[in-house]
Amino acid sequence: KCDSAYKTTWTNNDALPCSDGIACTRNDHCSNGGCIGTSFTCLSCEECYNDACRVKPGYCTINVGGLKTCFDHGDLRSGYQCQ
């Protein structure tokens, strides 16, 4: 815990890992008695899960021209492989 209200577990170690409870953050750590993380954004066909992006059911991502792109499984063209 990073919170001083928890007297037996409070720490002023700002580098201590913690969980801020927000799915779209990573590298969570204690900072001034609170837990903060670095926010990130997923594609529209993805959801935040365990500090990463996970493809939603019914979708896939394909690397097109060096960019990860969302596709509905029903819209796939032959020659493109889901990732």
C-alpha positions, 0 to 999 in steps of 0.5 A, a space after each residue: 500500500 502507498 497510503 499512509 492510512 495503512 500504518 503497518 504497510 505505508 512506505 515513502 518508497 516512490 519506486 515501489 510497484 502497486 496497482 492503481 486499479 485502472 486497466 489502461 495504465 502500466 508501470 504503476 508505482 507509489 508516488 507521494 502516498 498514492 499509486 499512479 501509472 502511465 496511461 495508454 490507449 488501445 485500438 477501437 477493436 481492443 480493450 485494456 487488460 492486465 496493463 496491455 491491449 487485448 483484441 475484443 471477441 469478433 475482431 482481429 488486428 492485421 499489420 498493414 503497411 507497418 500499422 496495426 489495423 482492426 478488422 471484423 472477422 467477417 470483413 477479412 480479405 484472403 491473403 491477410 492473416 489475423 494476429 
